[in-house]
Amino acid sequence: MIVNKLIITSRVLLIAGIKHSTFIRSIDSDLGDQMKILNDNKQYTKTLELFDRHKENIEKYSNWVIIQALKACSQTKDIKRGSNIHNLVSSRLKHDPYILPALIHLYMQCGDVNQAEFLFNTSSKKTVTIYGAMLKGYFENNQSNKAIHLFHEIKKPNEIIITILFNACANLKTNEGLNLVKEVYKEMPKRFQSNPYLLTSLLDAFMKCGDVPNAELLFDKIPNKVLSMYGAMMKGYIENNQANKAIHLFHEIKKPNEIIITILFNACANLKTNEGLNLVKEVYKEMPKSFQSNPYLLTSLLDAFMKCGDVSNAELLFDKIPNKILQMYGAMMKGFIENNQANKAIDLFHKIKDPNDVIFILLFNSCAQLGSDEGLNLTKKVSKTIPKSFYSNVRLLTSLLDALVKCNDLTYAQSLFDASIKNDVGMYAVMMNGYNKENDPLKTLNLFYQMKDKNHSIIYLHVIKALSQIGDYKLSQSIIELIPNDLLNNNQIQTVLIDMWGKSGSIDKVKEIFDKISQPDQYQYAAIINAYGLNGMGIQAIEIYRQISLDLIDEITHICILNACSHSGLVLEARSIFENIQIKTVSIYTTMIDCLSRASLFQEAQNLQEEYERSHPPSLPMYS
């Protein structure tokens, strides 16, 4: 009797337990599904609020609920709440391969790479998903080398892993990365080659690593191209200075989306031509109205108008936009600067309520362009009000120093430079430029000697200009010997070296450098003509001038050759050259008048001056 009662009681308890367990599973599933719906709709705060109302049962909930909660923490970068969940489920990590990747993703999203690595290293069973979370985390935290190193530990990488690897290699933009991309692409299973996401990342990697031909070969072979592939190719063409190819490819796309049109506007901005501007206007006019609410598309459109010199249309569009974002203000300010309208950029700055570091950089660039007392006063005023955290931004500090230097307050610039904890190459370059501008080349050299990492073209450019001012052959030679061979092949370095040796009278050095240049550009031609001119070698200067193709001859070249003729008394040759110049600027007229005056041909000089003033206002340099 008692036994029967016990059996009945145990059955009742078992049934009740099963019902309770089923009830818990039902709640668990419903809760997880609700949280996923909220996450899918980017309502992460609501996801966490829902989770908090049920977290007393956290130990009973499945990984499905925990993963959704961790995903919401990752998206909101709420590391504190995520860590609390981590502590509550820590006992489950050894036996649950699903929660661990979500935790690794959380810590990586929040920038705590060390904690993610700790979890990964203590995991006894590493799944492909766990590797994927680590690879993606390294990539997103700009540690692509670590991602590549970890990739080599994976025995059978899947499509997702290989896609992340290609992204990491694209991020590095190195030959080593390119070689790894080629190797993995060659060895991966053929079925992976139908994955559009993988192929898009592969195209992007080829382009980012500068291998345009292989990207084109692959793209042409793909039978079913998706829009993201066109986007990767177009973006790659722009990054490889082939904007025309990006535009050509755009015309093959039947229904471009917002991203494609944004990239097209970037390509047209890159060209800076009337053809590009006309295409921008045409596409803008025809694109769906829904696209006109996309802030990134509108920002690229403003940038394209500005880069193509159409300030009026940029202003009209900007004024029509109801909800302006900071990037739009930035595009406008940058455009005003590029179109030599710094005052408009400054006026726009005053309308921005909460400027970020990029906006401050553009303001300082505007003040630098003005180079006036007003620009200096505004630079100083704003520099005292910007958040202290911005002072860790090297680009901002560099632009601030540049504004101070160009507004002629080198003393204040030097005090800021000296007070800076970490001086970047750009900051050194700005200060050197300032010292050279103030004819204080020894200070430029002192800065050069202070630098640990000297091997940058911009640094040697300023140092060589300082040496030009000093004119000490021995000192110049000792520093030039420090320049690495790869920098000696830099066009700008070669140009300033020709100028420096020309000013010190070392014509053999000038000729030695110039003869090594296989295809001289307009600046190198101008530099050697000027060097010959300074050393009374007008005939040799004319010989070089006659060799230059017409497309490489500009105003500076004309001024240099006329000066060379002037210094050598070659008036007949100067007259002949002057008469053949199609577009004669005020500087060209002034140089020719100086040439005639040096030869005591004052009446002819006077006649030329009067000829100029018949169609132009008088120019002061002509009278000096």
Backbone torsions as a table, in degrees:
resi	resn	phi	psi	omega
1	MET	NA	-47.8	179.5
2	ILE	-65.4	-40.4	179.6
3	VAL	-60.5	-44.6	179.5
4	ASN	-60.5	-41.4	179.3
5	LYS	-63.2	-40.3	179.4
6	LEU	-64.2	-40.9	179.6
7	ILE	-63.5	-45.0	180.0
8	ILE	-62.3	-44.2	-179.3
9	THR	-62.0	-43.5	-178.6
10	SER	-65.3	-36.2	178.0
11	ARG	-65.2	-42.7	179.3
12	VAL	-61.1	-44.4	179.5
13	LEU	-64.0	-40.5	180.0
14	LEU	-63.1	-45.7	179.2
15	ILE	-62.4	-42.8	178.9
16	ALA	-62.3	-40.2	179.7
17	GLY	-64.5	-41.8	179.5
18	ILE	-64.3	-43.4	179.4
19	LYS	-62.8	-41.1	-179.5
20	HIS	-65.4	-42.3	179.5
21	SER	-62.8	-42.8	178.5
22	THR	-63.4	-38.8	179.5
23	PHE	-63.4	-43.9	179.6
24	ILE	-62.6	-43.9	179.9
25	ARG	-63.2	-38.0	179.5
26	SER	-64.2	-46.1	177.8
27	ILE	-61.5	-44.0	-178.7
28	ASP	-58.1	-48.3	-178.7
29	SER	-64.7	-44.4	179.6
30	ASP	-61.9	-43.3	-179.2
31	LEU	-63.2	-45.6	179.3
32	GLY	-61.4	-41.5	179.5
33	ASP	-65.7	-41.8	178.4
34	GLN	-62.3	-43.0	-179.9
35	MET	-64.0	-39.2	179.5
36	LYS	-64.4	-41.8	178.7
37	ILE	-59.8	-43.6	178.5
38	LEU	-63.8	-43.1	178.3
39	ASN	-62.9	-42.7	179.8
40	ASP	-61.8	-28.6	178.4
41	ASN	-94.4	12.3	177.8
42	LYS	59.9	30.2	176.8
43	GLN	-100.6	62.5	-171.0
44	TYR	-66.8	-35.6	179.2
45	THR	-63.3	-40.7	178.4
46	LYS	-66.7	-35.2	176.3
47	THR	-58.0	-47.0	-177.4
48	LEU	-70.3	-34.6	176.4
49	GLU	-63.6	-42.1	178.3
50	LEU	-64.0	-42.7	179.8
51	PHE	-63.4	-42.4	-178.0
52	ASP	-61.5	-30.8	-179.5
53	ARG	-71.2	-16.4	-177.4
54	HIS	-122.0	7.1	-169.3
55	LYS	-70.7	-10.4	176.8
56	GLU	-65.7	-19.3	178.1
57	ASN	-101.1	20.0	-171.1
58	ILE	-56.8	-35.6	-177.6
59	GLU	-68.3	-22.3	-178.8
60	LYS	-89.7	-17.1	-175.1
61	TYR	-78.7	150.1	-179.7
62	SER	-75.6	171.0	178.2
63	ASN	-62.3	-24.6	-179.6
64	TRP	-58.2	-45.7	179.7
65	VAL	-69.1	-45.1	-178.0
66	ILE	-61.8	-42.9	-179.2
67	ILE	-62.5	-41.3	179.1
68	GLN	-64.6	-39.3	178.0
69	ALA	-65.3	-43.4	179.5
70	LEU	-66.1	-35.9	177.3
71	LYS	-61.9	-42.8	178.7
72	ALA	-64.0	-39.7	176.7
73	CYS	-63.0	-40.2	179.4
74	SER	-62.2	-45.7	-176.5
75	GLN	-68.2	-33.3	179.2
76	THR	-91.7	-1.2	-177.2
77	LYS	54.4	39.2	178.7
78	ASP	-92.0	79.9	-174.9
79	ILE	-69.3	-30.2	-179.1
80	LYS	-64.4	-49.3	179.6
81	ARG	-66.7	-39.1	177.9
82	GLY	-61.8	-40.2	178.3
83	SER	-64.9	-37.3	177.7
84	ASN	-62.8	-42.8	177.5
85	ILE	-63.8	-41.0	177.9
86	HIS	-55.2	-47.1	-178.9
87	ASN	-63.4	-37.5	-177.9
88	LEU	-71.0	-27.6	-177.2
89	VAL	-111.4	11.8	-174.1
90	SER	-57.8	-32.8	-178.4
91	SER	-69.5	-17.2	-176.6
92	ARG	-92.0	-10.8	-171.4
93	LEU	-64.2	-35.2	-177.3
94	LYS	-65.8	-29.1	-174.4
95	HIS	-107.6	-3.2	-175.5
96	ASP	-120.3	105.7	-177.1
97	PRO	-77.7	-2.7	-175.1
98	TYR	-97.4	-36.0	-178.5
99	ILE	-70.9	-37.0	-176.6
100	LEU	-57.9	-47.5	177.4
101	PRO	-59.4	-36.0	179.1
102	ALA	-66.0	-38.4	177.4
103	LEU	-67.9	-42.7	177.7
104	ILE	-60.1	-43.7	178.6
105	HIS	-61.2	-41.5	178.6
106	LEU	-57.6	-52.5	-176.3
107	TYR	-66.0	-37.4	177.6
108	MET	-65.2	-43.2	178.9
109	GLN	-60.6	-34.4	-178.4
110	CYS	-89.5	4.4	175.3
111	GLY	82.2	6.8	179.5
112	ASP	-92.6	74.8	-176.2
113	VAL	-64.8	-37.1	-178.4
114	ASN	-60.1	-44.0	179.9
115	GLN	-66.4	-38.6	177.3
116	ALA	-62.8	-43.1	179.0
117	GLU	-64.1	-38.6	178.6
118	PHE	-60.9	-47.0	178.7
119	LEU	-60.9	-43.0	-179.0
120	PHE	-63.4	-46.1	-176.3
121	ASN	-68.6	-29.0	-179.6
122	THR	-87.2	-4.6	179.2
123	SER	-76.3	127.9	-178.1
124	SER	-81.1	-30.6	-178.9
125	LYS	-122.6	101.7	-177.0
126	LYS	-91.5	115.7	178.0
127	THR	-90.6	168.5	177.1
128	VAL	-61.0	-35.3	179.0
129	THR	-63.6	-40.0	178.5
130	ILE	-65.4	-44.1	176.0
131	TYR	-59.6	-41.9	-179.9
132	GLY	-60.5	-42.1	178.9
133	ALA	-62.2	-39.8	179.1
134	MET	-68.8	-46.6	179.9
135	LEU	-58.6	-47.9	-179.5
136	LYS	-63.1	-40.4	179.3
137	GLY	-63.4	-44.1	177.1
138	TYR	-60.4	-44.9	-179.6
139	PHE	-59.8	-46.6	-177.3
140	GLU	-70.8	-19.6	177.5
141	ASN	-101.3	22.4	177.0
142	ASN	56.0	39.7	175.9
143	GLN	-124.1	56.4	-174.5
144	SER	-62.8	-32.1	178.6
145	ASN	-61.0	-39.1	177.9
146	LYS	-66.2	-37.7	178.4
147	ALA	-61.6	-43.9	-179.4
148	ILE	-66.3	-41.4	178.7
149	HIS	-60.6	-43.1	-179.2
150	LEU	-68.9	-33.2	179.7
151	PHE	-55.8	-37.5	-177.2
152	HIS	-67.2	-13.1	178.2
153	GLU	-84.9	-14.3	-173.9
154	ILE	-86.8	122.7	-175.9
155	LYS	-73.6	-46.6	-178.6
156	LYS	-127.7	81.5	-179.2
157	PRO	-67.7	139.3	176.4
158	ASN	-91.0	-174.0	-176.0
159	GLU	-63.1	-37.5	-179.6
160	ILE	-65.5	-44.4	179.9
161	ILE	-60.8	-45.1	-178.8
162	ILE	-66.7	-37.3	176.8
163	THR	-60.6	-45.1	179.1
164	ILE	-64.6	-38.5	177.7
165	LEU	-59.6	-47.1	179.2
166	PHE	-59.4	-38.4	177.3
167	ASN	-63.4	-40.3	179.4
168	ALA	-64.8	-43.4	178.5
169	CYS	-64.9	-38.3	177.2
170	ALA	-61.9	-37.8	-179.1
171	ASN	-65.9	-35.4	-178.6
172	LEU	-74.1	-37.7	-180.0
173	LYS	58.0	43.9	-179.2
174	THR	-119.9	164.0	176.0
175	ASN	-65.6	-35.1	178.6
176	GLU	-63.0	-43.4	177.8
177	GLY	-62.7	-41.7	179.6
178	LEU	-63.2	-43.0	179.8
179	ASN	-63.0	-39.0	178.2
180	LEU	-66.4	-40.4	177.3
181	VAL	-57.7	-48.0	-179.4
182	LYS	-62.2	-41.9	-178.3
183	GLU	-64.4	-47.6	-178.5
184	VAL	-67.4	-40.4	178.7
185	TYR	-60.5	-40.1	-178.5
186	LYS	-67.4	-35.9	-173.0
187	GLU	-94.9	-14.3	-174.5
188	MET	-71.8	152.8	-179.5
189	PRO	-56.8	144.7	-177.4
190	LYS	-60.7	-31.6	-178.2
191	ARG	-64.5	-24.4	178.3
192	PHE	-66.3	-23.4	-174.4
193	GLN	-75.3	0.3	174.5
194	SER	-103.2	2.4	179.8
195	ASN	-83.4	112.3	-174.7
196	PRO	-64.6	-32.5	-179.6
197	TYR	-69.8	-41.6	178.2
198	LEU	-64.0	-45.6	-179.2
199	LEU	-64.0	-36.6	177.9
200	THR	-63.9	-43.7	179.7
201	SER	-68.3	-30.6	176.8
202	LEU	-68.2	-44.8	176.1
203	LEU	-58.8	-44.1	-179.6
204	ASP	-62.4	-40.8	179.9
205	ALA	-64.4	-45.4	176.8
206	PHE	-56.7	-48.3	-177.7
207	MET	-64.1	-46.8	-177.9
208	LYS	-63.3	-30.9	179.2
209	CYS	-88.1	6.2	174.4
210	GLY	81.9	10.0	-178.9
211	ASP	-95.9	72.1	-178.0
212	VAL	-63.3	-43.4	-179.2
213	PRO	-57.0	-43.7	179.7
214	ASN	-68.1	-34.7	175.9
215	ALA	-62.8	-43.0	-179.6
216	GLU	-66.2	-41.8	178.0
217	LEU	-59.6	-46.8	180.0
218	LEU	-64.0	-46.4	-177.9
219	PHE	-59.0	-43.5	-178.7
220	ASP	-65.6	-26.4	-178.4
221	LYS	-82.6	-18.9	-175.3
222	ILE	-74.0	120.8	-176.1
223	PRO	-73.8	-44.6	-176.7
224	ASN	-110.8	89.9	-176.6
225	LYS	-82.2	135.6	175.2
226	VAL	-103.3	164.8	-175.6
227	LEU	-59.0	-36.0	-178.8
228	SER	-62.5	-29.4	176.9
229	MET	-68.9	-43.8	175.9
230	TYR	-60.1	-40.5	179.1
231	GLY	-62.3	-43.9	179.1
232	ALA	-61.9	-40.7	179.5
233	MET	-67.7	-46.3	-178.9
234	MET	-62.5	-45.7	179.0
235	LYS	-62.2	-40.2	178.8
236	GLY	-63.5	-41.5	177.0
237	TYR	-59.6	-43.2	179.9
238	ILE	-62.2	-45.6	-178.8
239	GLU	-64.5	-24.5	178.8
240	ASN	-102.0	22.6	176.4
241	ASN	56.0	41.4	176.6
242	GLN	-127.8	53.5	-175.5
243	ALA	-59.0	-32.1	179.4
244	ASN	-61.1	-37.2	178.2
245	LYS	-66.8	-36.4	177.9
246	ALA	-62.8	-41.6	179.7
247	ILE	-67.2	-41.5	178.2
248	HIS	-60.4	-42.1	-179.7
249	LEU	-67.8	-34.8	179.1
250	PHE	-56.3	-38.7	-177.2
251	HIS	-68.3	-12.2	177.6
252	GLU	-86.4	-12.1	-174.7
253	ILE	-88.4	125.5	-176.1
254	LYS	-74.8	-47.8	-178.3
255	LYS	-128.1	81.8	-179.7
256	PRO	-67.2	140.2	176.3
257	ASN	-92.3	-172.0	-176.1
258	GLU	-63.7	-37.2	-179.2
259	ILE	-65.5	-44.9	-179.8
260	ILE	-61.4	-43.8	-179.4
261	ILE	-67.0	-36.4	176.1
262	THR	-60.6	-44.5	179.2
263	ILE	-65.4	-38.7	177.2
264	LEU	-59.1	-46.9	179.3
265	PHE	-59.6	-37.5	177.1
266	ASN	-63.9	-38.8	178.9
267	ALA	-64.7	-44.6	179.2
268	CYS	-65.0	-38.3	176.8
269	ALA	-62.2	-36.7	-179.8
270	ASN	-65.6	-35.6	-178.5
271	LEU	-74.0	-39.5	-179.2
272	LYS	58.8	43.4	-178.5
273	THR	-121.7	164.8	175.8
274	ASN	-65.0	-35.6	178.4
275	GLU	-62.6	-43.9	178.1
276	GLY	-62.3	-42.0	179.5
277	LEU	-62.7	-43.2	179.9
278	ASN	-63.1	-39.0	178.4
279	LEU	-66.6	-40.9	177.2
280	VAL	-57.0	-47.7	-179.4
281	LYS	-62.7	-41.6	-178.2
282	GLU	-64.7	-47.2	-178.4
283	VAL	-67.9	-39.9	178.6
284	TYR	-60.4	-39.9	-178.4
285	LYS	-68.1	-35.1	-173.0
286	GLU	-94.6	-15.0	-174.4
287	MET	-71.4	152.6	-179.0
288	PRO	-56.7	146.0	-178.8
289	LYS	-62.0	-29.9	-179.7
290	SER	-61.1	-28.2	179.8
291	PHE	-69.0	-23.6	-174.1
292	GLN	-74.0	-1.5	174.9
293	SER	-102.3	1.3	179.2
294	ASN	-81.4	112.5	-174.5
295	PRO	-64.6	-32.8	-178.6
296	TYR	-72.9	-39.1	175.9
297	LEU	-63.0	-45.3	-179.4
298	LEU	-64.2	-36.1	177.8
299	THR	-64.1	-43.4	179.4
300	SER	-68.2	-31.2	177.2
301	LEU	-67.7	-45.3	176.1
302	LEU	-58.6	-43.4	-179.7
303	ASP	-63.1	-41.0	179.7
304	ALA	-64.3	-45.3	176.9
305	PHE	-56.7	-48.0	-177.3
306	MET	-64.9	-46.1	-178.0
307	LYS	-63.5	-31.1	178.7
308	CYS	-88.1	6.4	173.9
309	GLY	82.0	9.7	-179.2
310	ASP	-95.6	73.0	-177.2
311	VAL	-63.7	-38.7	-177.2
312	SER	-59.5	-47.6	180.0
313	ASN	-67.5	-34.5	176.5
314	ALA	-62.2	-43.5	179.9
315	GLU	-65.6	-41.3	178.5
316	LEU	-60.8	-46.4	180.0
317	LEU	-64.0	-46.6	-178.1
318	PHE	-58.5	-43.1	-178.7
319	ASP	-65.7	-26.6	-178.2
320	LYS	-82.2	-19.3	-174.8
321	ILE	-74.1	120.8	-176.3
322	PRO	-74.0	-44.2	-176.6
323	ASN	-111.0	89.7	-176.5
324	LYS	-83.2	136.2	174.7
325	ILE	-104.4	165.6	-175.5
326	LEU	-57.9	-36.4	-179.6
327	GLN	-59.8	-33.3	178.7
328	MET	-67.7	-43.6	175.8
329	TYR	-60.3	-40.9	179.0
330	GLY	-62.3	-43.9	178.9
331	ALA	-61.5	-40.1	179.7
332	MET	-68.4	-46.5	-179.7
333	MET	-61.3	-45.2	178.9
334	LYS	-61.7	-40.5	178.9
335	GLY	-64.2	-42.3	177.4
336	PHE	-60.7	-42.0	179.5
337	ILE	-62.7	-46.8	-178.6
338	GLU	-64.1	-25.2	178.6
339	ASN	-100.9	21.4	176.3
340	ASN	55.3	42.8	177.1
341	GLN	-126.8	56.6	-174.7
342	ALA	-59.4	-33.8	-179.6
343	ASN	-61.2	-36.8	178.4
344	LYS	-67.5	-36.4	177.7
345	ALA	-63.4	-40.6	179.6
346	ILE	-67.2	-41.6	177.7
347	ASP	-59.7	-41.1	-179.5
348	LEU	-67.6	-37.2	178.8
349	PHE	-55.2	-41.0	-176.9
350	HIS	-67.4	-12.3	179.1
351	LYS	-92.2	-6.3	-176.3
352	ILE	-89.5	124.9	-175.5
353	LYS	-74.8	-45.8	-175.0
354	ASP	-131.1	76.5	-176.9
355	PRO	-66.6	145.0	175.0
356	ASN	-96.7	-174.0	-176.2
357	ASP	-64.2	-34.4	179.1
358	VAL	-63.9	-41.9	179.2
359	ILE	-64.0	-40.8	177.8
360	PHE	-63.6	-39.1	177.8
361	ILE	-60.2	-45.2	-179.9
362	LEU	-65.1	-36.5	176.9
363	LEU	-62.3	-47.2	180.0
364	PHE	-62.6	-36.4	176.0
365	ASN	-63.4	-37.3	177.6
366	SER	-64.0	-46.0	179.7
367	CYS	-63.7	-37.5	177.8
368	ALA	-62.8	-40.0	179.3
369	GLN	-65.4	-37.6	178.1
370	LEU	-65.9	-44.3	179.9
371	GLY	59.3	31.6	-174.6
372	SER	-116.9	172.7	176.2
373	ASP	-62.9	-37.7	178.3
374	GLU	-61.9	-43.6	178.2
375	GLY	-62.5	-40.5	179.7
376	LEU	-64.2	-46.3	-178.6
377	ASN	-62.3	-41.3	179.4
378	LEU	-67.2	-40.7	178.5
379	THR	-57.7	-48.3	-178.9
380	LYS	-65.0	-42.9	-178.2
381	LYS	-61.8	-48.5	-177.4
382	VAL	-68.7	-37.9	-178.1
383	SER	-61.4	-24.6	-179.9
384	LYS	-85.4	-12.1	-176.8
385	THR	-107.4	-14.5	-177.1
386	ILE	-69.4	148.1	-179.9
387	PRO	-56.2	142.1	-178.0
388	LYS	-60.6	-31.3	-179.3
389	SER	-61.2	-27.3	-179.2
390	PHE	-68.6	-20.8	-177.4
391	TYR	-70.9	-7.7	174.2
392	SER	-85.5	-6.2	178.9
393	ASN	-84.7	109.3	-175.4
394	VAL	-63.0	-37.8	179.4
395	ARG	-63.5	-38.5	178.9
396	LEU	-65.9	-45.5	179.1
397	LEU	-61.8	-39.5	179.3
398	THR	-63.4	-43.6	-179.7
399	SER	-68.7	-33.5	177.0
400	LEU	-65.4	-46.8	177.5
401	LEU	-60.8	-42.1	-179.2
402	ASP	-61.8	-40.9	178.4
403	ALA	-63.6	-43.4	180.0
404	LEU	-64.0	-42.5	179.9
405	VAL	-64.4	-46.6	-176.8
406	LYS	-72.9	-19.7	174.8
407	CYS	-95.1	15.0	171.1
408	ASN	67.4	33.1	171.8
409	ASP	-119.5	70.6	-177.3
410	LEU	-67.6	-30.2	-178.8
411	THR	-63.5	-47.1	179.5
412	TYR	-67.0	-38.4	178.0
413	ALA	-60.5	-42.2	-178.9
414	GLN	-65.3	-38.7	179.7
415	SER	-64.4	-39.2	177.0
416	LEU	-67.3	-42.0	179.8
417	PHE	-61.2	-45.2	-179.0
418	ASP	-66.2	-31.4	-178.0
419	ALA	-82.8	-14.3	-177.3
420	SER	-69.9	135.3	-178.1
421	ILE	-70.5	-43.5	-178.4
422	LYS	-126.1	113.0	179.5
423	ASN	-95.3	121.6	-178.1
424	ASP	-85.5	164.3	177.9
425	VAL	-55.1	-43.4	179.7
426	GLY	-60.6	-37.2	179.7
427	MET	-67.8	-42.2	175.5
428	TYR	-59.7	-43.1	-178.0
429	ALA	-62.3	-42.4	179.5
430	VAL	-62.1	-45.2	-179.4
431	MET	-65.3	-41.2	178.0
432	MET	-61.1	-43.0	178.0
433	ASN	-59.9	-40.4	178.4
434	GLY	-63.9	-43.8	179.7
435	TYR	-65.3	-41.0	177.6
436	ASN	-63.2	-39.9	179.6
437	LYS	-62.5	-34.8	-179.9
438	GLU	-90.3	13.7	-179.2
439	ASN	54.6	43.6	177.9
440	ASP	-123.9	62.8	-172.0
441	PRO	-65.1	-25.1	-179.5
442	LEU	-64.5	-33.4	177.1
443	LYS	-67.7	-34.4	175.4
444	THR	-61.0	-45.5	-179.8
445	LEU	-66.2	-37.3	177.9
446	ASN	-61.1	-42.1	176.5
447	LEU	-62.7	-41.5	179.5
448	PHE	-58.2	-43.8	-179.3
449	TYR	-68.0	-25.8	179.5
450	GLN	-74.6	-26.4	-172.9
451	MET	-70.5	137.9	175.5
452	LYS	-84.6	-43.2	-179.7
453	ASP	-104.5	93.5	-174.1
454	LYS	-91.5	-17.9	-166.8
455	ASN	-80.2	69.4	176.1
456	HIS	-133.9	137.0	-176.4
457	SER	-58.5	-40.2	-177.5
458	ILE	-62.2	-35.6	179.4
459	ILE	-68.7	-47.8	-179.1
460	TYR	-66.6	-29.8	176.2
461	LEU	-59.7	-46.6	-179.2
462	HIS	-71.3	-35.9	179.1
463	VAL	-65.8	-43.2	179.5
464	ILE	-64.7	-38.3	176.5
465	LYS	-63.9	-36.5	176.5
466	ALA	-65.2	-42.3	178.5
467	LEU	-63.1	-34.5	176.7
468	SER	-60.1	-38.8	179.9
469	GLN	-71.4	-36.4	-177.8
470	ILE	-73.3	-43.7	176.9
471	GLY	72.5	28.1	179.4
472	ASP	-100.7	109.9	-174.7
473	TYR	-59.2	-47.2	-175.8
474	LYS	-63.6	-45.5	179.2
475	LEU	-62.9	-44.2	179.6
476	SER	-58.5	-47.6	-178.0
477	GLN	-61.7	-40.2	-177.9
478	SER	-65.0	-34.6	-179.5
479	ILE	-82.2	-37.4	179.6
480	ILE	-61.2	-32.0	179.1
481	GLU	-65.4	-17.8	179.4
482	LEU	-81.9	-16.2	-174.7
483	ILE	-71.9	125.5	178.2
484	PRO	-61.8	152.1	-176.6
485	ASN	-58.9	-37.4	-178.5
486	ASP	-65.2	-31.9	177.8
487	LEU	-76.9	-28.7	177.9
488	LEU	-65.3	-20.6	177.7
489	ASN	-90.3	0.5	178.4
490	ASN	-72.8	130.5	-176.6
491	ASN	-55.0	-45.2	-177.8
492	GLN	-66.7	-40.2	178.1
493	ILE	-61.9	-44.9	179.4
494	GLN	-60.5	-40.0	-179.2
495	THR	-63.4	-48.1	-177.8
496	VAL	-71.8	-27.8	175.4
497	LEU	-66.9	-43.0	176.4
498	ILE	-58.9	-43.8	179.3
499	ASP	-63.1	-44.9	-178.0
500	MET	-63.3	-50.7	-178.7
501	TRP	-65.9	-32.6	176.6
502	GLY	-63.0	-41.9	-179.3
503	LYS	-70.3	-25.3	178.6
504	SER	-93.3	2.3	176.5
505	GLY	81.4	12.1	-178.3
506	SER	-91.9	73.6	-174.9
507	ILE	-64.9	-33.1	177.9
508	ASP	-60.0	-41.1	178.4
509	LYS	-65.3	-40.9	178.6
510	VAL	-57.7	-50.2	-177.1
511	LYS	-65.8	-37.8	-179.6
512	GLU	-60.9	-44.5	179.8
513	ILE	-67.9	-47.2	-176.1
514	PHE	-63.3	-39.4	-178.0
515	ASP	-66.1	-22.0	179.6
516	LYS	-82.0	-12.2	-177.7
517	ILE	-84.8	117.8	-176.0
518	SER	-71.0	-41.9	179.8
519	GLN	-132.4	87.1	-178.7
520	PRO	-61.5	143.6	174.8
521	ASP	-94.7	-179.0	-174.7
522	GLN	-62.9	-32.3	-178.4
523	TYR	-72.9	-38.0	178.9
524	GLN	-69.3	-38.3	174.8
525	TYR	-62.4	-46.1	-180.0
526	ALA	-61.5	-39.7	-178.1
527	ALA	-64.3	-44.0	-178.1
528	ILE	-72.8	-35.4	175.5
529	ILE	-61.5	-43.4	178.8
530	ASN	-64.6	-40.9	179.6
531	ALA	-62.8	-45.2	176.7
532	TYR	-61.9	-41.9	-179.7
533	GLY	-60.9	-44.4	-179.5
534	LEU	-62.8	-25.9	-177.2
535	ASN	-104.7	21.0	174.5
536	GLY	67.6	26.5	-178.3
537	MET	-110.2	58.2	-176.4
538	GLY	-60.6	-38.8	-179.3
539	ILE	-60.8	-46.5	179.4
540	GLN	-64.3	-35.6	178.1
541	ALA	-63.5	-42.2	179.6
542	ILE	-65.4	-38.7	178.5
543	GLU	-59.1	-43.8	177.7
544	ILE	-64.7	-44.0	-178.2
545	TYR	-57.8	-40.1	-178.6
546	ARG	-68.3	-20.5	-178.1
547	GLN	-82.8	-17.2	-171.4
548	ILE	-77.8	134.0	175.8
549	SER	-70.5	149.8	-173.4
550	LEU	-57.0	-33.8	-177.3
551	ASP	-70.5	-12.8	179.3
552	LEU	-101.4	-1.6	-179.5
553	ILE	-94.3	122.0	178.4
554	ASP	-127.9	-170.0	-177.5
555	GLU	-56.9	-43.6	-177.9
556	ILE	-62.6	-42.5	178.8
557	THR	-60.1	-44.3	179.5
558	HIS	-62.5	-42.4	179.6
559	ILE	-63.9	-42.9	-179.1
560	CYS	-63.2	-43.1	-177.9
561	ILE	-70.6	-37.4	177.0
562	LEU	-66.2	-38.0	175.6
563	ASN	-64.6	-41.3	179.3
564	ALA	-61.4	-43.8	176.7
565	CYS	-62.0	-41.2	-178.9
566	SER	-61.0	-46.5	-177.6
567	HIS	-68.7	-23.0	179.8
568	SER	-103.1	4.4	178.8
569	GLY	69.5	26.6	-177.9
570	LEU	-93.9	69.7	-174.1
571	VAL	-68.0	-42.0	-179.4
572	LEU	-59.0	-45.7	-179.7
573	GLU	-64.6	-39.5	179.0
574	ALA	-62.8	-43.1	178.4
575	ARG	-58.8	-46.7	-177.9
576	SER	-60.9	-45.0	179.8
577	ILE	-64.3	-45.2	-177.9
578	PHE	-60.0	-43.5	-178.0
579	GLU	-64.4	-27.5	-177.6
580	ASN	-90.5	-3.3	178.4
581	ILE	-76.0	123.1	-175.7
582	GLN	-68.8	-52.6	-178.7
583	ILE	-110.8	110.2	-177.5
584	LYS	-98.9	112.2	179.0
585	THR	-85.5	172.6	178.7
586	VAL	-60.5	-36.2	180.0
587	SER	-68.1	-37.5	178.6
588	ILE	-67.3	-44.3	175.8
589	TYR	-58.3	-46.3	-177.7
590	THR	-61.2	-41.7	180.0
591	THR	-65.5	-41.3	179.6
592	MET	-67.8	-39.8	177.5
593	ILE	-62.2	-40.3	177.5
594	ASP	-63.3	-40.0	178.7
595	CYS	-61.0	-45.5	179.5
596	LEU	-66.4	-39.6	-179.4
597	SER	-65.7	-40.1	178.6
598	ARG	-62.1	-29.8	179.1
599	ALA	-90.1	11.3	179.3
600	SER	63.4	23.9	177.4
601	LEU	-94.8	65.5	-170.8
602	PHE	-67.3	-37.6	-179.3
603	GLN	-65.7	-42.5	178.8
604	GLU	-64.3	-38.4	177.3
605	ALA	-63.2	-41.9	179.0
606	GLN	-63.2	-42.1	179.4
607	ASN	-61.5	-41.1	-179.2
608	LEU	-66.7	-37.5	178.2
609	GLN	-64.1	-43.0	179.5
610	GLU	-66.5	-36.6	177.0
611	GLU	-59.5	-43.8	179.7
612	TYR	-63.5	-43.8	-173.4
613	GLU	-75.5	-9.0	175.5
614	ARG	-68.5	-25.3	-178.8
615	SER	-126.0	3.3	179.8
616	HIS	-139.7	157.0	173.5
617	PRO	-70.1	155.3	180.0
618	PRO	-57.2	145.5	179.3
619	SER	-115.6	124.3	-175.7
620	LEU	-57.6	-43.3	-179.5
621	PRO	-57.0	-26.6	179.5
622	MET	-67.7	-21.2	-177.3
623	TYR	-96.7	-6.0	-176.2
624	SER	-93.7	NA	NA
